[in-house]
Amino acid sequence: MRIVDSTRYGCTFSCPRKRYWFTEYKGRGIQLARPSEDLLYGQAVHKGCEALAGRTDFDEALALATAELIKIDPTILTVDGLSHKDELLALLWGHLRLYADYILPNLRQRFDFLSIEQELAIPLSDNITYLTRLDKNLRDKETDLKYNLNYKTSSYVNDLHQEMSHSLQLMMEAEAARLHLGIECVGTIIIAFDKGRSYGASDAEKKRGLSGKRRLSPLTYLYSKGDDPWDARTQYSTEYKSGWKRVPTFTGGLTPEGVWIHKLSPAVKQGLFSELTPIYFDQEMVEGVREQIVLVENQVVSMNSSMLFPQNFHNCFQDGGYIHHSCPYTPLCWDDEDPEMLIGGLYEWRTFNHPLEETVKEAKEEANAPS
C-alpha cells in the first residue's frame, strides 16, 4: 500500500526530484534537521488551538504549543540583539490568548463541535490510500449546515481565501468527514491568524552595524511615549508616532505574564485574526481530485521503478514559488553531496506525519524480512 497526503502531492508537482528526497529515498525520505520556521509556527498554533478546543486549560495548552517550537534556533537574534525565539513565543502566547478569549467562545456560541482532531484514511485505489487530519467539524446551530474548520497562520491573511479556494487539502478533508464520520460538510471555515511581516534592519540601523530581522505585530512590538516604558502610566500605541520608542513585548514588564496585551484595544485584537468567508466544494470536484491523486501516485510508482525522478529546474531557487528561497535539497541535486554523510547534520530521517505511516512501514519491513 502506498501512502499519500496533501504534502506529498504538492511536493510532486513542485518537483518530482524533491518528492524523491522527501518521501521515497531509502523507503522513508529525509528532511531538514531544522524545518522551516513557518511550518513549526503553524504546527504550534494548531496544537494549542486543538488543546483549548478540547477544554485543556490555557497554561497546559500553551506548553503543548510551545513544545512545537523546540527546533527554532535559539541563537538567532533580532535587530535589537534579542532572542528571535522569544519574539515568536510572544506571538504564540498572544495568538492563543486571543483564541481562548475571543475566537473559541464565538465558535461555541454559533456551532456545535461534532469532532476534534481526527486522523482519517481514504482508500483511493487498490494500492493507494490518502491520509488526512481533520481539525474540527462544526454544525451551524441556526442553519444545521456542517463545515470543516481549519486554522492557518499567514503574514498575508488577505490573500488566503484565493490561495485556499481550490485547495486539495480542504477538499479531501471534506471527503474524509463524509466517508468516515457521515458528516456531509458543505465547505470549510478558515480561521486565519496574522503573524505580521518580517522586516530586516533599516538603512540607519545597518549603518550602526545592526543586522537581523523583526517580526512586527502588535503581539511582538508596541510604541511608547516616555522615558520609562515599564511605568504603568506610560502611553502605548500599535502605530509608530514621531518621538515614540519601539518596545518589544517580550522583555521587561511587558512580558506575557505582565500587562502588555491589556494595552491593546478590542479592535486591534480582533484585527489579529480573521474568519474567512466559507470555501465551498461539490462532490464532482472532489471526485476529480481523487482521480488526479491516483494518476500522479501511479506515476511516482513508475519513477521509483526506473529510479528516474525529473528535476523542475525552475523551482530550485524559488522553492514553493518564493523567489530567493532555495529548495532544501539543492546540495544533493547540484553539489553531488552524499545524503548519508549529511544525515545527523543538515538532514534527518523524515518524521512521519500520520500514525498509519509507521504501521505501513513496519508491515513492509516484516514482509521483506528473511524467513
C-alpha positions in Angstrom: 0.0 0.0 0.0 1.3 3.5 -0.9 0.5 6.4 1.4 -0.2 9.9 0.0 -1.3 13.1 1.7 -1.5 16.8 0.6 2.2 17.4 1.4 3.4 14.6 -0.8 1.0 15.5 -3.7 2.1 19.1 -3.6 5.8 18.2 -3.4 5.5 16.0 -6.5 4.1 19.0 -8.5 6.7 21.3 -7.1 9.5 19.0 -8.3 9.5 15.1 -8.7 13.1 15.0 -7.6 12.2 16.9 -4.4 9.5 14.3 -3.8 12.1 11.6 -4.1 14.4 13.0 -1.5 11.5 13.9 0.8 9.5 10.6 0.9 11.0 8.0 -1.4 14.7 7.9 -0.5 15.5 4.6 1.2 11.8 4.0 1.6 11.4 6.8 4.1 12.8 10.1 2.9 14.9 12.8 4.6 14.1 16.3 5.7 15.9 19.3 7.0 17.0 18.8 10.6 15.7 22.4 11.2 12.3 22.6 9.5 11.1 26.0 8.3 10.0 28.4 10.9 6.6 28.9 9.2 5.9 25.2 9.4 6.9 25.0 13.0 4.8 28.0 14.0 1.8 26.7 12.1 2.1 23.4 14.0 2.4 25.2 17.3 -0.8 27.2 16.7 -2.7 24.1 15.6 -1.5 22.2 18.7 -2.6 25.0 21.1 -6.0 25.6 19.5 -6.7 21.8 19.4 -5.9 21.6 23.2 -8.0 24.6 24.0 -11.0 23.3 22.0 -10.7 20.1 23.9 -11.1 22.2 27.1 -7.5 22.0 28.2 -6.6 24.9 30.5 -4.6 27.7 28.9 -1.2 27.1 30.6 -1.2 23.4 29.6 -2.3 24.3 26.0 0.5 26.9 25.8 3.0 24.3 27.0 1.9 21.8 24.3 2.1 24.5 21.6 5.5 25.8 22.8 7.0 22.3 22.6 6.4 22.5 18.8 9.0 25.3 18.6 11.8 23.4 20.1 13.7 23.3 16.8 13.8 27.0 16.4 17.4 28.1 16.6 17.8 29.9 20.0 21.0 31.7 18.8 19.2 33.7 16.1 18.8 37.4 17.2 16.5 40.2 16.2 17.8 43.6 15.0 17.8 44.7 18.7 20.0 41.8 19.7 17.1 40.0 21.5 16.1 36.3 21.1 14.1 35.7 17.9 12.7 32.6 19.6 11.4 34.7 22.5 9.8 37.0 19.8 8.0 34.0 18.3 6.9 32.8 21.8 5.3 36.2 22.5 3.5 35.9 19.2 2.3 32.4 20.0 1.2 33.4 23.5 -0.8 36.3 22.1 -2.5 34.2 19.3 -3.5 31.5 21.8 -4.8 34.1 24.3 -6.9 35.7 21.6 -8.2 32.2 20.5 -9.2 31.4 24.1 -10.7 34.8 24.8 -12.4 35.7 21.5 -12.4 33.0 18.8 -13.3 29.9 20.7 -16.2 31.4 22.7 -17.7 32.8 19.5 -17.4 29.5 17.7 -19.1 27.7 20.6 -21.9 30.2 20.6 -22.6 29.6 16.9 -21.7 26.0 16.3 -21.9 22.5 17.8 -18.5 20.8 17.8 -19.0 17.4 16.2 -15.4 16.2 16.2 -12.0 17.5 17.2 -8.6 16.5 15.6 -9.0 13.1 14.0 -6.7 11.1 11.8 -8.6 9.5 8.8 -7.6 7.4 5.8 -9.3 7.2 2.4 -8.6 4.3 0.1 -8.4 5.7 -3.4 -7.5 2.5 -5.3 -6.3 -1.0 -4.6 -2.8 0.3 -3.6 -3.2 4.0 -2.7 -4.5 5.4 0.5 -4.9 9.1 1.2 -4.3 10.3 4.8 -5.6 13.5 6.3 -6.1 15.1 9.8 -9.3 16.9 10.5 -9.0 19.9 12.8 -12.7 20.1 13.7 -16.2 19.5 12.3 -18.9 22.1 13.1 -22.7 22.2 12.8 -24.2 25.7 12.5 -26.9 25.9 15.2 -29.0 28.2 13.1 -28.9 26.6 9.6 -27.9 23.0 10.5 -25.2 23.2 7.8 -22.0 21.4 8.6 -18.4 22.6 8.0 -14.8 21.6 8.4 -12.8 24.1 10.5 -9.2 24.8 9.5 -6.6 27.0 11.1 -4.0 28.9 9.1 -1.2 31.3 10.1 0.0 33.8 7.5 1.7 37.1 7.0 -0.7 37.8 4.1 -4.2 37.0 5.5 -6.0 38.9 2.8 -4.6 36.6 0.2 -5.6 33.4 2.0 -9.1 33.0 0.6 -8.0 33.0 -3.0 -5.0 30.8 -2.1 -7.2 28.2 -0.5 -10.2 28.3 -2.8 -9.1 25.3 -4.8 -7.2 23.5 -2.0 -6.8 19.8 -2.4 -6.2 19.5 1.3 -9.6 21.1 2.1 -11.5 19.0 -0.5 -10.0 15.8 0.9 -10.8 16.8 4.5 -14.4 17.2 3.4 -14.3 13.8 1.7 -12.8 12.1 4.8 -15.6 13.6 7.0 -18.2 12.3 4.6 -16.8 8.8 4.3 -15.7 8.1 7.9 -17.9 10.3 10.1 -21.0 10.5 8.0 -20.8 14.3 8.1 -21.8 16.0 4.8 -19.7 19.2 5.0 -20.8 21.9 2.6 -17.5 23.7 2.9 -14.6 24.8 5.1 -14.4 27.7 7.6 -10.8 29.0 7.9 -9.6 30.9 11.0 -6.6 32.9 9.9 -4.0 34.2 12.4 -2.0 37.2 11.2 1.7 36.7 12.0 2.8 40.1 11.0 5.6 40.8 8.5 9.2 40.1 9.0 11.5 43.1 8.3 15.2 43.5 8.1 17.3 46.2 9.7 16.6 49.7 8.4 19.3 51.6 6.5 20.0 53.7 9.6 20.4 50.5 11.7 22.7 48.9 9.1 24.9 52.0 9.3 25.2 51.3 13.0 26.3 47.8 12.2 23.0 46.1 13.2 21.5 43.1 11.3 18.8 40.5 11.7 15.1 40.8 11.4 12.0 41.7 13.4 8.5 40.2 13.1 6.3 43.2 13.5 3.0 42.6 15.1 1.0 44.3 18.0 1.8 41.0 19.8 5.5 41.5 19.5 6.2 45.2 19.5 4.4 48.4 20.8 5.4 52.0 20.7 5.7 54.0 23.9 5.9 57.7 24.9 8.1 58.5 27.9 11.4 57.6 29.3 10.3 54.5 31.2 8.4 52.1 29.0 7.6 49.9 32.0 5.9 52.6 34.0 2.2 51.7 34.5 1.3 55.3 33.5 3.2 55.1 30.1 1.1 55.6 27.0 1.3 53.0 24.2 0.4 52.7 20.6 0.5 50.0 18.0 1.4 52.5 15.3 4.6 54.5 15.1 4.4 58.1 16.2 7.2 60.7 15.9 9.3 60.7 19.0 7.9 57.4 20.4 10.1 54.4 21.0 9.6 50.8 19.7 9.3 48.5 22.7 9.5 44.6 22.5 6.6 43.0 24.3 8.7 40.0 25.3 11.2 41.9 27.6 10.8 43.6 31.0 7.4 44.5 32.4 5.5 43.8 29.1 6.2 40.0 29.0 3.2 37.7 28.6 3.0 37.3 32.3 2.8 41.1 32.6 0.3 43.6 31.3 1.1 44.3 27.6 -1.8 42.5 26.0 -4.3 44.5 28.1 -3.0 47.7 26.4 -4.3 46.5 23.0 -7.8 47.8 22.1 -10.5 45.3 21.2 -10.3 46.5 17.6 -6.6 45.7 17.4 -7.1 42.3 19.0 -9.9 41.5 16.5 -7.7 42.6 13.7 -5.1 40.0 14.5 -7.3 37.1 13.2 -9.9 36.7 10.5 -12.7 34.2 9.9 -12.7 33.9 6.1 -15.8 33.5 4.0 -16.6 29.8 3.9 -15.0 27.9 0.9 -17.5 25.6 -0.7 -16.8 22.4 -2.8 -19.1 20.0 -4.6 -18.8 16.2 -4.8 -17.9 16.3 -8.5 -14.9 18.5 -7.8 -13.8 16.0 -5.0 -14.2 13.0 -7.4 -12.0 14.7 -9.9 -9.3 15.4 -7.3 -9.4 11.7 -6.2 -8.7 10.6 -9.8 -5.9 13.1 -10.2 -4.2 11.8 -7.0 -4.3 8.2 -8.2 -2.9 9.2 -11.6 0.0 11.1 -10.0 0.8 8.5 -7.4 1.0 5.8 -10.1 3.5 8.0 -11.9 5.5 8.1 -8.7 5.4 4.3 -8.6 6.8 4.3 -12.2 9.5 6.8 -11.2 10.5 4.6 -8.3 10.8 1.5 -10.6 13.1 3.4 -13.0 14.8 5.5 -10.3 14.3 8.5 -12.6 12.7 11.5 -10.8 12.8 14.5 -13.1 14.0 17.9 -11.8 12.0 21.0 -12.0 14.9 23.4 -12.5 12.5 26.4 -12.3 11.9 25.8 -8.6 15.5 25.1 -7.5 15.9 28.7 -6.3 12.3 29.7 -5.8 11.0 26.8 -3.8 7.3 26.9 -3.3 7.1 29.9 -5.7 9.0 32.2 -3.4 11.9 34.0 -5.1 15.3 33.6 -3.3 14.0 30.6 -1.4 16.3 27.7 -2.3 14.9 24.1 -2.4 16.2 22.3 0.7 17.6 19.5 -1.5 19.9 21.6 -3.8 23.0 20.3 -2.0 22.0 16.8 -3.1 20.9 17.6 -6.7 23.6 20.2 -7.6 26.6 19.7 -5.3 26.7 15.9 -5.5 26.7 15.6 -1.7 26.3 12.2 -0.2 23.0 12.1 1.7 24.3 9.6 4.2 27.1 12.0 5.2 24.6 14.8 5.8 22.1 12.8 7.9 22.6 13.9 11.5 23.8 17.3 10.3 21.8 19.2 7.7 19.2 16.4 7.3 17.4 13.9 9.4 15.2 10.9 8.5 11.7 12.2 7.8 9.3 12.3 10.7 6.0 10.6 9.9 3.1 13.0 9.9 0.4 10.3 10.3 0.4 7.3 12.7 -0.7 4.9 9.8 2.6 5.6 8.0 4.6 3.9 10.8 2.2 0.9 10.7 2.6 0.5 7.0 6.4 0.8 7.2 6.6 -1.8 9.9 4.3 -4.2 7.9 6.5 -3.8 4.8 9.7 -4.4 6.8 8.2 -7.5 8.3 7.0 -8.8 4.9 10.5 -8.3 3.4 12.4 -9.7 6.4 14.2 -13.0 5.6 12.3 -16.1 7.0 
